């Protein structure tokens, strides 16, 4: 996978954004291992712009690691200054939430019946929308649902 090519202005903007960041991946004496590549990939998925610290003293080795990381992760090289490497890759968009994929109930429509006081009249029917974190009380009011507390009794 080739590295992403950026214009000078884009690279400059990313360099400015990376100024306050701390390194999230460190490459030790073993060099570029598969575990390090996986961690860098996860960090790029989560943040998009990351700093990597290389703990070796050999400048040529650091440049080689920088090029390999950019190629393997299809990231754009932003900056190499000293032992710090800055990489950027667009954050992938999350899949859209379909009704089937959602956890828990969403908005639902309910009917509330209020019977007449004399018993012979017609009941009053109200249609209301209830959110997933709401419940209907016995009196017909809508309240936010409380989390259930497990019993503290032994046994």
N, CA, C and O atoms as a GROMACS GRO file, in nm:
protein
  620
    1UNK      N    1   0.085  -0.118   0.000
    1UNK     CA    2   0.000   0.000   0.000
    1UNK      C    3   0.089   0.124   0.000
    1UNK      O    4   0.171   0.140   0.091
    2UNK      N    5   0.076   0.210  -0.098
    2UNK     CA    6   0.161   0.328  -0.105
    2UNK      C    7   0.118   0.433  -0.003
    2UNK      O    8   0.004   0.437   0.042
    3UNK      N    9   0.214   0.518   0.032
    3UNK     CA   10   0.186   0.626   0.126
    3UNK      C   11   0.100   0.732   0.058
    3UNK      O   12   0.101   0.745  -0.065
    4UNK      N   13   0.027   0.808   0.137
    4UNK     CA   14  -0.060   0.914   0.086
    4UNK      C   15   0.028   1.035   0.052
    4UNK      O   16   0.117   1.071   0.128
    5UNK      N   17   0.001   1.097  -0.063
    5UNK     CA   18   0.073   1.217  -0.102
    5UNK      C   19  -0.009   1.339  -0.062
    5UNK      O   20  -0.128   1.347  -0.092
    6UNK      N   21   0.055   1.434   0.007
    6UNK     CA   22  -0.012   1.557   0.050
    6UNK      C   23   0.057   1.678  -0.010
    6UNK      O   24   0.175   1.674  -0.046
    7UNK      N   25  -0.019   1.786  -0.021
    7UNK     CA   26   0.041   1.911  -0.066
    7UNK      C   27   0.118   1.974   0.051
    7UNK      O   28   0.104   1.932   0.166
    8UNK      N   29   0.197   2.073   0.020
    8UNK     CA   30   0.276   2.140   0.124
    8UNK      C   31   0.186   2.208   0.226
    8UNK      O   32   0.215   2.204   0.346
    9UNK      N   33   0.078   2.269   0.182
    9UNK     CA   34  -0.014   2.336   0.273
    9UNK      C   35  -0.083   2.237   0.366
    9UNK      O   36  -0.100   2.264   0.486
   10UNK      N   37  -0.124   2.122   0.312
   10UNK     CA   38  -0.189   2.019   0.396
   10UNK      C   39  -0.090   1.966   0.499
   10UNK      O   40  -0.125   1.947   0.616
   11UNK      N   41   0.033   1.941   0.456
   11UNK     CA   42   0.136   1.890   0.547
   11UNK      C   43   0.163   1.992   0.658
   11UNK      O   44   0.181   1.956   0.774
   12UNK      N   45   0.166   2.119   0.620
   12UNK     CA   46   0.191   2.226   0.717
   12UNK      C   47   0.078   2.232   0.822
   12UNK      O   48   0.104   2.250   0.940
   13UNK      N   49  -0.046   2.218   0.777
   13UNK     CA   50  -0.160   2.220   0.869
   13UNK      C   51  -0.155   2.102   0.964
   13UNK      O   52  -0.182   2.118   1.084
   14UNK      N   53  -0.122   1.983   0.914
   14UNK     CA   54  -0.114   1.865   1.001
   14UNK      C   55   0.003   1.877   1.098
   14UNK      O   56  -0.006   1.832   1.212
   15UNK      N   57   0.112   1.938   1.054
   15UNK     CA   58   0.228   1.957   1.141
   15UNK      C   59   0.190   2.050   1.257
   15UNK      O   60   0.232   2.027   1.371
   16UNK      N   61   0.111   2.153   1.228
   16UNK     CA   62   0.065   2.244   1.333
   16UNK      C   63  -0.028   2.173   1.430
   16UNK      O   64  -0.022   2.196   1.550
   17UNK      N   65  -0.116   2.086   1.378
   17UNK     CA   66  -0.207   2.011   1.465
   17UNK      C   67  -0.132   1.912   1.553
   17UNK      O   68  -0.176   1.884   1.665
   18UNK      N   69  -0.021   1.859   1.504
   18UNK     CA   70   0.054   1.758   1.579
   18UNK      C   71   0.147   1.818   1.682
   18UNK      O   72   0.206   1.744   1.762
   19UNK      N   73   0.161   1.948   1.683
   19UNK     CA   74   0.258   2.012   1.773
   19UNK      C   75   0.234   1.976   1.920
   19UNK      O   76   0.329   1.948   1.992
   20UNK      N   77   0.110   1.977   1.964
   20UNK     CA   78   0.079   1.954   2.105
   20UNK      C   79   0.063   1.806   2.141
   20UNK      O   80   0.043   1.773   2.258
   21UNK      N   81   0.070   1.717   2.043
   21UNK     CA   82   0.048   1.574   2.070
   21UNK      C   83   0.167   1.510   2.139
   21UNK      O   84   0.281   1.554   2.123
   22UNK      N   85   0.140   1.407   2.215
   22UNK     CA   86   0.244   1.324   2.276
   22UNK      C   87   0.258   1.197   2.194
   22UNK      O   88   0.162   1.155   2.128
   23UNK      N   89   0.376   1.134   2.195
   23UNK     CA   90   0.392   1.008   2.121
   23UNK      C   91   0.300   0.900   2.178
   23UNK      O   92   0.292   0.882   2.299
   24UNK      N   93   0.230   0.828   2.089
   24UNK     CA   94   0.140   0.720   2.133
   24UNK      C   95   0.200   0.583   2.104
   24UNK      O   96   0.154   0.483   2.159
   25UNK      N   97   0.302   0.577   2.018
   25UNK     CA   98   0.368   0.451   1.986
   25UNK      C   99   0.517   0.472   2.004
   25UNK      O  100   0.572   0.574   1.962
   26UNK      N  101   0.583   0.374   2.067
   26UNK     CA  102   0.728   0.379   2.084
   26UNK      C  103   0.790   0.258   2.018
   26UNK      O  104   0.744   0.146   2.037
   27UNK      N  105   0.895   0.281   1.942
   27UNK     CA  106   0.966   0.173   1.874
   27UNK      C  107   1.098   0.155   1.946
   27UNK      O  108   1.182   0.246   1.948
   28UNK      N  109   1.118   0.038   2.006
   28UNK     CA  110   1.237   0.012   2.086
   28UNK      C  111   1.350  -0.049   2.005
   28UNK      O  112   1.359  -0.031   1.884
   29UNK      N  113   1.437  -0.120   2.075
   29UNK     CA  114   1.556  -0.178   2.014
   29UNK      C  115   1.527  -0.289   1.914
   29UNK      O  116   1.610  -0.316   1.828
   30UNK      N  117   1.411  -0.354   1.923
   30UNK     CA  118   1.376  -0.461   1.830
   30UNK      C  119   1.336  -0.408   1.694
   30UNK      O  120   1.326  -0.484   1.598
   31UNK      N  121   1.313  -0.279   1.684
   31UNK     CA  122   1.278  -0.221   1.555
   31UNK      C  123   1.129  -0.232   1.526
   31UNK      O  124   1.046  -0.232   1.617
   32UNK      N  125   1.098  -0.240   1.400
   32UNK     CA  126   0.960  -0.240   1.354
   32UNK      C  127   0.904  -0.382   1.354
   32UNK      O  128   0.915  -0.453   1.255
   33UNK      N  129   0.844  -0.423   1.465
   33UNK     CA  130   0.786  -0.556   1.478
   33UNK      C  131   0.639  -0.552   1.435
   33UNK      O  132   0.581  -0.444   1.426
   34UNK      N  133   0.578  -0.668   1.408
   34UNK     CA  134   0.436  -0.670   1.372
   34UNK      C  135   0.346  -0.610   1.482
   34UNK      O  136   0.243  -0.550   1.452
   35UNK      N  137   0.384  -0.627   1.608
   35UNK     CA  138   0.305  -0.570   1.717
   35UNK      C  139   0.308  -0.417   1.713
   35UNK      O  140   0.206  -0.352   1.739
   36UNK      N  141   0.424  -0.361   1.681
   36UNK     CA  142   0.435  -0.216   1.672
   36UNK      C  143   0.352  -0.164   1.556
   36UNK      O  144   0.285  -0.061   1.569
   37UNK      N  145   0.355  -0.233   1.443
   37UNK     CA  146   0.276  -0.192   1.326
   37UNK      C  147   0.127  -0.197   1.359
   37UNK      O  148   0.051  -0.108   1.321
   38UNK      N  149   0.085  -0.302   1.431
   38UNK     CA  150  -0.055  -0.316   1.468
   38UNK      C  151  -0.099  -0.203   1.561
   38UNK      O  152  -0.208  -0.148   1.545
   39UNK      N  153  -0.014  -0.167   1.659
   39UNK     CA  154  -0.046  -0.059   1.752
   39UNK      C  155  -0.055   0.074   1.678
   39UNK      O  156  -0.144   0.154   1.704
   40UNK      N  157   0.037   0.097   1.586
   40UNK     CA  158   0.034   0.221   1.508
   40UNK      C  159  -0.092   0.227   1.422
   40UNK      O  160  -0.151   0.334   1.407
   41UNK      N  161  -0.133   0.113   1.365
   41UNK     CA  162  -0.254   0.108   1.285
   41UNK      C  163  -0.376   0.139   1.370
   41UNK      O  164  -0.463   0.216   1.328
   42UNK      N  165  -0.384   0.081   1.490
   42UNK     CA  166  -0.496   0.108   1.581
   42UNK      C  167  -0.499   0.255   1.621
   42UNK      O  168  -0.606   0.315   1.630
   43UNK      N  169  -0.382   0.314   1.647
   43UNK     CA  170  -0.376   0.455   1.686
   43UNK      C  171  -0.420   0.544   1.570
   43UNK      O  172  -0.489   0.644   1.592
   44UNK      N  173  -0.381   0.510   1.448
   44UNK     CA  174  -0.424   0.588   1.332
   44UNK      C  175  -0.574   0.577   1.309
   44UNK      O  176  -0.639   0.675   1.269
   45UNK      N  177  -0.632   0.458   1.334
   45UNK     CA  178  -0.777   0.442   1.320
   45UNK      C  179  -0.851   0.528   1.421
   45UNK      O  180  -0.956   0.585   1.391
   46UNK      N  181  -0.794   0.538   1.542
   46UNK     CA  182  -0.861   0.611   1.649
   46UNK      C  183  -0.839   0.762   1.639
   46UNK      O  184  -0.932   0.839   1.662
   47UNK      N  185  -0.717   0.804   1.606
   47UNK     CA  186  -0.683   0.946   1.614
   47UNK      C  187  -0.660   1.012   1.478
   47UNK      O  188  -0.689   1.131   1.462
   48UNK      N  189  -0.610   0.939   1.382
   48UNK     CA  190  -0.582   0.997   1.252
   48UNK      C  191  -0.444   1.059   1.241
   48UNK      O  192  -0.376   1.039   1.141
   49UNK      N  193  -0.402   1.133   1.341
   49UNK     CA  194  -0.272   1.200   1.343
   49UNK      C  195  -0.198   1.154   1.468
   49UNK      O  196  -0.246   1.176   1.580
   50UNK      N  197  -0.082   1.091   1.451
   50UNK     CA  198  -0.010   1.037   1.566
   50UNK      C  199   0.138   1.073   1.560
   50UNK      O  200   0.194   1.102   1.454
   51UNK      N  201   0.200   1.068   1.677
   51UNK     CA  202   0.345   1.081   1.687
   51UNK      C  203   0.401   0.946   1.730
   51UNK      O  204   0.343   0.877   1.813
   52UNK      N  205   0.514   0.911   1.672
   52UNK     CA  206   0.583   0.785   1.703
   52UNK      C  207   0.724   0.821   1.748
   52UNK      O  208   0.792   0.899   1.682
   53UNK      N  209   0.769   0.763   1.860
   53UNK     CA  210   0.904   0.787   1.908
   53UNK      C  211   0.989   0.664   1.878
   53UNK      O  212   0.951   0.551   1.911
   54UNK      N  213   1.103   0.687   1.814
   54UNK     CA  214   1.198   0.580   1.783
   54UNK      C  215   1.315   0.595   1.878
   54UNK      O  216   1.376   0.702   1.884
   55UNK      N  217   1.348   0.488   1.952
   55UNK     CA  218   1.451   0.499   2.055
   55UNK      C  219   1.591   0.467   2.006
   55UNK      O  220   1.684   0.467   2.087
   56UNK      N  221   1.611   0.442   1.878
   56UNK     CA  222   1.744   0.414   1.826
   56UNK      C  223   1.820   0.543   1.794
   56UNK      O  224   1.759   0.648   1.774
   57UNK      N  225   1.955   0.534   1.790
   57UNK     CA  226   2.036   0.651   1.760
   57UNK      C  227   2.071   0.664   1.612
   57UNK      O  228   2.117   0.770   1.570
   58UNK      N  229   2.051   0.560   1.534
   58UNK     CA  230   2.090   0.559   1.393
   58UNK      C  231   1.985   0.632   1.309
   58UNK      O  232   1.871   0.588   1.299
   59UNK      N  233   2.026   0.744   1.249
   59UNK     CA  234   1.933   0.826   1.170
   59UNK      C  235   1.885   0.752   1.046
   59UNK      O  236   1.767   0.762   1.010
   60UNK      N  237   1.972   0.679   0.980
   60UNK     CA  238   1.933   0.605   0.860
   60UNK      C  239   1.828   0.498   0.893
   60UNK      O  240   1.735   0.475   0.815
   61UNK      N  241   1.844   0.433   1.008
   61UNK     CA  242   1.747   0.331   1.051
   61UNK      C  243   1.611   0.396   1.080
   61UNK      O  244   1.507   0.339   1.048
   62UNK      N  245   1.613   0.516   1.140
   62UNK     CA  246   1.487   0.587   1.168
   62UNK      C  247   1.417   0.625   1.038
   62UNK      O  248   1.295   0.613   1.028
   63UNK      N  249   1.491   0.671   0.940
   63UNK     CA  250   1.431   0.707   0.812
   63UNK      C  251   1.372   0.586   0.742
   63UNK      O  252   1.267   0.594   0.678
   64UNK      N  253   1.441   0.471   0.755
   64UNK     CA  254   1.389   0.347   0.696
   64UNK      C  255   1.261   0.303   0.766
   64UNK      O  256   1.166   0.260   0.701
   65UNK      N  257   1.258   0.312   0.899
   65UNK     CA  258   1.139   0.276   0.976
   65UNK      C  259   1.023   0.368   0.937
   65UNK      O  260   0.909   0.323   0.922
   66UNK      N  261   1.053   0.496   0.920
   66UNK     CA  262   0.951   0.595   0.882
   66UNK      C  263   0.889   0.559   0.746
   66UNK      O  264   0.767   0.562   0.730
   67UNK      N  265   0.974   0.526   0.650
   67UNK     CA  266   0.925   0.491   0.517
   67UNK      C  267   0.844   0.361   0.521
   67UNK      O  268   0.741   0.350   0.455
   68UNK      N  269   0.891   0.262   0.598
   68UNK     CA  270   0.819   0.134   0.608
   68UNK      C  271   0.682   0.153   0.673
   68UNK      O  272   0.583   0.097   0.627
   69UNK      N  273   0.677   0.233   0.782
   69UNK     CA  274   0.549   0.258   0.848
   69UNK      C  275   0.451   0.325   0.752
   69UNK      O  276   0.334   0.286   0.746
   70UNK      N  277   0.496   0.424   0.680
   70UNK     CA  278   0.407   0.494   0.587
   70UNK      C  279   0.356   0.400   0.478
   70UNK      O  280   0.239   0.406   0.441
   71UNK      N  281   0.443   0.313   0.426
   71UNK     CA  282   0.401   0.220   0.321
   71UNK      C  283   0.307   0.113   0.374
   71UNK      O  284   0.205   0.084   0.311
   72UNK      N  285   0.340   0.053   0.488
   72UNK     CA  286   0.258  -0.057   0.541
   72UNK      C  287   0.121  -0.010   0.587
   72UNK      O  288   0.023  -0.082   0.574
   73UNK      N  289   0.115   0.112   0.642
   73UNK     CA  290  -0.011   0.162   0.698
   73UNK      C  291  -0.085   0.254   0.602
   73UNK      O  292  -0.192   0.305   0.635
   74UNK      N  293  -0.030   0.276   0.483
   74UNK     CA  294  -0.083   0.370   0.384
   74UNK      C  295  -0.115   0.505   0.449
   74UNK      O  296  -0.225   0.558   0.438
   75UNK      N  297  -0.014   0.557   0.517
   75UNK     CA  298  -0.026   0.685   0.586
   75UNK      C  299   0.064   0.788   0.518
   75UNK      O  300   0.153   0.753   0.441
   76UNK      N  301   0.038   0.914   0.546
   76UNK     CA  302   0.117   1.022   0.489
   76UNK      C  303   0.227   1.062   0.586
   76UNK      O  304   0.199   1.082   0.704
   77UNK      N  305   0.350   1.074   0.539
   77UNK     CA  306   0.457   1.124   0.627
   77UNK      C  307   0.441   1.274   0.645
   77UNK      O  308   0.438   1.349   0.547
   78UNK      N  309   0.432   1.319   0.768
   78UNK     CA  310   0.412   1.461   0.796
   78UNK      C  311   0.544   1.526   0.837
   78UNK      O  312   0.582   1.629   0.782
   79UNK      N  313   0.613   1.466   0.935
   79UNK     CA  314   0.734   1.528   0.985
   79UNK      C  315   0.824   1.423   1.049
   79UNK      O  316   0.778   1.329   1.114
   80UNK      N  317   0.955   1.441   1.029
   80UNK     CA  318   1.056   1.358   1.096
   80UNK      C  319   1.155   1.455   1.158
   80UNK      O  320   1.237   1.514   1.088
   81UNK      N  321   1.146   1.470   1.288
   81UNK     CA  322   1.237   1.562   1.355
   81UNK      C  323   1.298   1.490   1.474
   81UNK      O  324   1.228   1.455   1.570
   82UNK      N  325   1.427   1.467   1.468
   82UNK     CA  326   1.496   1.394   1.573
   82UNK      C  327   1.447   1.251   1.579
   82UNK      O  328   1.449   1.178   1.480
   83UNK      N  329   1.403   1.211   1.697
   83UNK     CA  330   1.354   1.074   1.716
   83UNK      C  331   1.202   1.065   1.708
   83UNK      O  332   1.144   0.960   1.736
   84UNK      N  333   1.136   1.175   1.668
   84UNK     CA  334   0.991   1.177   1.657
   84UNK      C  335   0.948   1.170   1.511
   84UNK      O  336   1.002   1.240   1.425
   85UNK      N  337   0.851   1.085   1.485
   85UNK     CA  338   0.792   1.071   1.353
   85UNK      C  339   0.645   1.108   1.365
   85UNK      O  340   0.579   1.068   1.461
   86UNK      N  341   0.593   1.183   1.269
   86UNK     CA  342   0.452   1.220   1.270
   86UNK      C  343   0.387   1.160   1.146
   86UNK      O  344   0.433   1.180   1.033
   87UNK      N  345   0.278   1.084   1.167
   87UNK     CA  346   0.205   1.017   1.059
   87UNK      C  347   0.060   1.065   1.059
   87UNK      O  348   0.005   1.098   1.163
   88UNK      N  349   0.000   1.068   0.940
   88UNK     CA  350  -0.142   1.104   0.928
   88UNK      C  351  -0.210   1.010   0.829
   88UNK      O  352  -0.154   0.974   0.725
   89UNK      N  353  -0.331   0.974   0.865
   89UNK     CA  354  -0.417   0.897   0.775
   89UNK      C  355  -0.561   0.936   0.809
   89UNK      O  356  -0.593   0.951   0.927
   90UNK      N  357  -0.648   0.953   0.708
   90UNK     CA  358  -0.786   0.990   0.740
   90UNK      C  359  -0.852   0.882   0.827
   90UNK      O  360  -0.830   0.763   0.807
   91UNK      N  361  -0.931   0.927   0.921
   91UNK     CA  362  -1.003   0.833   1.008
   91UNK      C  363  -1.116   0.771   0.927
   91UNK      O  364  -1.194   0.843   0.865
   92UNK      N  365  -1.125   0.636   0.926
   92UNK     CA  366  -1.233   0.572   0.849
   92UNK      C  367  -1.369   0.603   0.910
   92UNK      O  368  -1.384   0.610   1.032
   93UNK      N  369  -1.469   0.620   0.823
   93UNK     CA  370  -1.603   0.649   0.871
   93UNK      C  371  -1.666   0.522   0.927
   93UNK      O  372  -1.646   0.413   0.875
   94UNK      N  373  -1.742   0.541   1.033
   94UNK     CA  374  -1.809   0.427   1.095
   94UNK      C  375  -1.931   0.390   1.012
   94UNK      O  376  -1.990   0.474   0.945
   95UNK      N  377  -1.967   0.264   1.018
   95UNK     CA  378  -2.083   0.215   0.943
   95UNK      C  379  -2.209   0.281   0.996
   95UNK      O  380  -2.219   0.311   1.115
   96UNK      N  381  -2.305   0.303   0.907
   96UNK     CA  382  -2.429   0.368   0.949
   96UNK      C  383  -2.508   0.274   1.039
   96UNK      O  384  -2.503   0.152   1.026
   97UNK      N  385  -2.580   0.335   1.131
   97UNK     CA  386  -2.660   0.257   1.225
   97UNK      C  387  -2.794   0.223   1.163
   97UNK      O  388  -2.876   0.312   1.139
   98UNK      N  389  -2.817   0.097   1.138
   98UNK     CA  390  -2.948   0.053   1.092
   98UNK      C  391  -3.032   0.019   1.215
   98UNK      O  392  -2.980   0.002   1.324
   99UNK      N  393  -3.162   0.010   1.196
   99UNK     CA  394  -3.252  -0.020   1.307
   99UNK      C  395  -3.221  -0.156   1.368
   99UNK      O  396  -3.238  -0.176   1.488
  100UNK      N  397  -3.176  -0.250   1.284
  100UNK     CA  398  -3.146  -0.384   1.335
  100UNK      C  399  -3.017  -0.386   1.416
  100UNK      O  400  -3.003  -0.468   1.506
  101UNK      N  401  -2.922  -0.298   1.384
  101UNK     CA  402  -2.793  -0.300   1.450
  101UNK      C  403  -2.794  -0.229   1.584
  101UNK      O  404  -2.705  -0.250   1.666
  102UNK      N  405  -2.894  -0.144   1.608
  102UNK     CA  406  -2.896  -0.069   1.732
  102UNK      C  407  -2.920  -0.159   1.851
  102UNK      O  408  -2.993  -0.258   1.843
  103UNK      N  409  -2.857  -0.123   1.961
  103UNK     CA  410  -2.878  -0.197   2.084
  103UNK      C  411  -2.984  -0.124   2.165
  103UNK      O  412  -2.976  -0.002   2.181
  104UNK      N  413  -3.079  -0.195   2.214
  104UNK     CA  414  -3.182  -0.135   2.296
  104UNK      C  415  -3.292  -0.074   2.211
  104UNK      O  416  -3.276  -0.056   2.090
  105UNK      N  417  -3.405  -0.043   2.274
  105UNK     CA  418  -3.517   0.012   2.201
  105UNK      C  419  -3.496   0.158   2.165
  105UNK      O  420  -3.426   0.230   2.237
  106UNK      N  421  -3.553   0.200   2.056
  106UNK     CA  422  -3.548   0.339   2.015
  106UNK      C  423  -3.678   0.408   2.052
  106UNK      O  424  -3.737   0.377   2.155
  107UNK      N  425  -3.722   0.500   1.969
  107UNK     CA  426  -3.848   0.569   1.994
  107UNK      C  427  -3.962   0.475   1.959
  107UNK      O  428  -3.961   0.410   1.854
  108UNK      N  429  -4.059   0.468   2.048
  108UNK     CA  430  -4.174   0.384   2.021
  108UNK      C  431  -4.302   0.462   2.054
  108UNK      O  432  -4.301   0.552   2.138
  109UNK      N  433  -4.408   0.426   1.988
  109UNK     CA  434  -4.535   0.494   2.010
  109UNK      C  435  -4.623   0.405   2.096
  109UNK      O  436  -4.636   0.285   2.072
  110UNK      N  437  -4.682   0.465   2.198
  110UNK     CA  438  -4.768   0.389   2.290
  110UNK      C  439  -4.904   0.457   2.300
  110UNK      O  440  -4.918   0.575   2.268
  111UNK      N  441  -5.003   0.382   2.345
  111UNK     CA  442  -5.136   0.435   2.370
  111UNK      C  443  -5.161   0.432   2.519
  111UNK      O  444  -5.135   0.332   2.585
  112UNK      N  445  -5.211   0.542   2.572
  112UNK     CA  446  -5.245   0.549   2.715
  112UNK      C  447  -5.398   0.563   2.724
  112UNK      O  448  -5.457   0.653   2.666
  113UNK      N  449  -5.459   0.470   2.799
  113UNK     CA  450  -5.603   0.472   2.820
  113UNK      C  451  -5.632   0.532   2.956
  113UNK      O  452  -5.575   0.488   3.056
  114UNK      N  453  -5.720   0.632   2.961
  114UNK     CA  454  -5.768   0.686   3.089
  114UNK      C  455  -5.919   0.663   3.090
  114UNK      O  456  -5.993   0.720   3.009
  115UNK      N  457  -5.962   0.581   3.182
  115UNK     CA  458  -6.104   0.548   3.189
  115UNK      C  459  -6.181   0.660   3.258
  115UNK      O  460  -6.127   0.733   3.341
  116UNK      N  461  -6.308   0.671   3.223
  116UNK     CA  462  -6.390   0.776   3.283
  116UNK      C  463  -6.420   0.742   3.428
  116UNK      O  464  -6.415   0.626   3.469
  117UNK      N  465  -6.452   0.844   3.505
  117UNK     CA  466  -6.474   0.824   3.649
  117UNK      C  467  -6.605   0.752   3.678
  117UNK      O  468  -6.615   0.680   3.777
  118UNK      N  469  -6.707   0.770   3.594
  118UNK     CA  470  -6.835   0.706   3.624
  118UNK      C  471  -6.841   0.563   3.573
  118UNK      O  472  -6.934   0.490   3.608
  119UNK      N  473  -6.747   0.520   3.492
  119UNK     CA  474  -6.744   0.382   3.448
  119UNK      C  475  -6.824   0.354   3.323
  119UNK      O  476  -6.793   0.258   3.251
  120UNK      N  477  -6.925   0.434   3.294
  120UNK     CA  478  -7.006   0.406   3.176
  120UNK      C  479  -6.960   0.488   3.054
  120UNK      O  480  -7.002   0.458   2.942
  121UNK      N  481  -6.875   0.590   3.074
  121UNK     CA  482  -6.828   0.674   2.963
  121UNK      C  483  -6.714   0.606   2.887
  121UNK      O  484  -6.658   0.506   2.931
  122UNK      N  485  -6.683   0.663   2.775
  122UNK     CA  486  -6.574   0.609   2.694
  122UNK      C  487  -6.439   0.646   2.755
  122UNK      O  488  -6.425   0.752   2.816
  123UNK      N  489  -6.341   0.559   2.737
  123UNK     CA  490  -6.207   0.594   2.787
  123UNK      C  491  -6.140   0.697   2.695
  123UNK      O  492  -6.166   0.701   2.574
  124UNK      N  493  -6.056   0.778   2.754
  124UNK     CA  494  -5.979   0.877   2.676
  124UNK      C  495  -5.850   0.808   2.631
  124UNK      O  496  -5.778   0.749   2.712
  125UNK      N  497  -5.820   0.815   2.502
  125UNK     CA  498  -5.703   0.747   2.446
  125UNK      C  499  -5.604   0.854   2.400
  125UNK      O  500  -5.638   0.943   2.323
  126UNK      N  501  -5.478   0.843   2.450
  126UNK     CA  502  -5.372   0.934   2.408
  126UNK      C  503  -5.262   0.853   2.343
  126UNK      O  504  -5.221   0.749   2.395
  127UNK      N  505  -5.214   0.901   2.229
  127UNK     CA  506  -5.097   0.838   2.167
  127UNK      C  507  -4.976   0.925   2.200
  127UNK      O  508  -4.978   1.047   2.181
  128UNK      N  509  -4.870   0.860   2.251
  128UNK     CA  510  -4.750   0.934   2.291
  128UNK      C  511  -4.626   0.861   2.241
  128UNK      O  512  -4.628   0.739   2.221
  129UNK      N  513  -4.519   0.937   2.221
  129UNK     CA  514  -4.392   0.877   2.183
  129UNK      C  515  -4.304   0.868   2.306
  129UNK      O  516  -4.290   0.964   2.382
  130UNK      N  517  -4.243   0.750   2.325
  130UNK     CA  518  -4.158   0.725   2.441
  130UNK      C  519  -4.019   0.689   2.390
  130UNK      O  520  -4.004   0.605   2.302
  131UNK      N  521  -3.920   0.754   2.446
  131UNK     CA  522  -3.782   0.725   2.409
  131UNK      C  523  -3.734   0.597   2.476
  131UNK      O  524  -3.802   0.543   2.563
  132UNK      N  525  -3.620   0.548   2.435
  132UNK     CA  526  -3.568   0.422   2.486
  132UNK      C  527  -3.535   0.425   2.634
  132UNK      O  528  -3.540   0.321   2.700
  133UNK      N  529  -3.501   0.543   2.689
  133UNK     CA  530  -3.465   0.550   2.830
  133UNK      C  531  -3.580   0.600   2.916
  133UNK      O  532  -3.558   0.643   3.029
  134UNK      N  533  -3.703   0.594   2.865
  134UNK     CA  534  -3.819   0.640   2.940
  134UNK      C  535  -3.916   0.525   2.966
  134UNK      O  536  -3.915   0.424   2.897
  135UNK      N  537  -4.000   0.546   3.068
  135UNK     CA  538  -4.101   0.446   3.101
  135UNK      C  539  -4.231   0.518   3.132
  135UNK      O  540  -4.232   0.638   3.158
  136UNK      N  541  -4.340   0.443   3.129
  136UNK     CA  542  -4.471   0.499   3.159
  136UNK      C  543  -4.512   0.449   3.296
  136UNK      O  544  -4.509   0.329   3.324
  137UNK      N  545  -4.552   0.542   3.384
  137UNK     CA  546  -4.594   0.505   3.518
  137UNK      C  547  -4.738   0.457   3.516
  137UNK      O  548  -4.806   0.466   3.414
  138UNK      N  549  -4.783   0.407   3.629
  138UNK     CA  550  -4.921   0.358   3.639
  138UNK      C  551  -5.020   0.471   3.621
  138UNK      O  552  -5.132   0.447   3.574
  139UNK      N  553  -4.983   0.594   3.655
  139UNK     CA  554  -5.073   0.708   3.640
  139UNK      C  555  -5.073   0.766   3.501
  139UNK      O  556  -5.146   0.862   3.475
  140UNK      N  557  -4.992   0.712   3.409
  140UNK     CA  558  -4.988   0.761   3.272
  140UNK      C  559  -4.882   0.867   3.247
  140UNK      O  560  -4.879   0.926   3.138
  141UNK      N  561  -4.796   0.893   3.344
  141UNK     CA  562  -4.689   0.989   3.325
  141UNK      C  563  -4.567   0.921   3.264
  141UNK      O  564  -4.548   0.800   3.279
  142UNK      N  565  -4.486   0.999   3.196
  142UNK     CA  566  -4.363   0.944   3.137
  142UNK      C  567  -4.246   0.989   3.222
  142UNK      O  568  -4.228   1.108   3.247
  143UNK      N  569  -4.166   0.893   3.266
  143UNK     CA  570  -4.049   0.921   3.347
  143UNK      C  571  -3.929   0.852   3.287
  143UNK      O  572  -3.941   0.753   3.214
  144UNK      N  573  -3.813   0.906   3.318
  144UNK     CA  574  -3.689   0.843   3.272
  144UNK      C  575  -3.668   0.715   3.352
  144UNK      O  576  -3.683   0.713   3.474
  145UNK      N  577  -3.633   0.610   3.283
  145UNK     CA  578  -3.617   0.479   3.347
  145UNK      C  579  -3.494   0.480   3.436
  145UNK      O  580  -3.392   0.540   3.402
  146UNK      N  581  -3.505   0.414   3.550
  146UNK     CA  582  -3.394   0.401   3.642
  146UNK      C  583  -3.327   0.267   3.620
  146UNK      O  584  -3.392   0.168   3.585
  147UNK      N  585  -3.198   0.263   3.640
  147UNK     CA  586  -3.128   0.137   3.629
  147UNK      C  587  -3.167   0.048   3.744
  147UNK      O  588  -3.185   0.094   3.857
  148UNK      N  589  -3.180  -0.080   3.717
  148UNK     CA  590  -3.216  -0.174   3.823
  148UNK      C  591  -3.097  -0.201   3.912
  148UNK      O  592  -2.985  -0.221   3.865
  149UNK      N  593  -3.123  -0.201   4.041
  149UNK     CA  594  -3.018  -0.229   4.137
  149UNK      C  595  -3.033  -0.373   4.182
  149UNK      O  596  -3.141  -0.416   4.222
  150UNK      N  597  -2.925  -0.447   4.174
  150UNK     CA  598  -2.929  -0.588   4.216
  150UNK      C  599  -2.946  -0.596   4.367
  150UNK      O  600  -2.901  -0.509   4.442
  151UNK      N  601  -3.011  -0.700   4.409
  151UNK     CA  602  -3.033  -0.721   4.552
  151UNK      C  603  -2.902  -0.745   4.624
  151UNK      O  604  -2.812  -0.813   4.573
  152UNK      N  605  -2.891  -0.689   4.744
  152UNK     CA  606  -2.770  -0.707   4.821
  152UNK      C  607  -2.784  -0.819   4.924
  152UNK      O  608  -2.693  -0.842   5.004
  153UNK      N  609  -2.897  -0.887   4.920
  153UNK     CA  610  -2.919  -0.997   5.013
  153UNK      C  611  -2.833  -1.116   4.972
  153UNK      O  612  -2.819  -1.144   4.853
  154UNK      N  613  -2.776  -1.185   5.068
  154UNK     CA  614  -2.697  -1.305   5.033
  154UNK      C  615  -2.790  -1.418   4.993
  154UNK      O  616  -2.901  -1.432   5.044
  155UNK      N  617  -2.740  -1.497   4.902
  155UNK     CA  618  -2.816  -1.616   4.874
  155UNK      C  619  -2.873  -1.625   4.743
  155UNK      O  620  -2.939  -1.723   4.710
   0.00000   0.00000   0.00000
